[in-house]
């Protein structure tokens, strides 16, 4: 039968093995993330500031530009919901503005 000292030693060794294993896994994952970021870039996407203006206070030209901004994000693979949120408007606002300006929407404004 194991003495208390032996059980304590085995428990401590098990904890150390787990911590070592976890450390190695985290290190492997961090290395993989760095490789992916080096290859593809980061996932950070920064949009131009709108001076924290509420969508309600945007001019019609700014609303149309926002639609174009969202459409560009959608071309990059974002869903309209995520693209809308990245542009600080509700997805329902995007669809409402899209219908409102359907006749005026053409080339994106530069």
Secondary structure, 3 states (H helix, E strand, C coil): CCCHHHHHHHHHHHHHHHHHHHHHHHHHHHHHHHHHHHHHCCCCCCCCCCCCCCHHHCCHHHHHHHHHHHHHHHHCCCCHHHHHHHCCCCHHHHHHHHHHCCCCCCCCCC
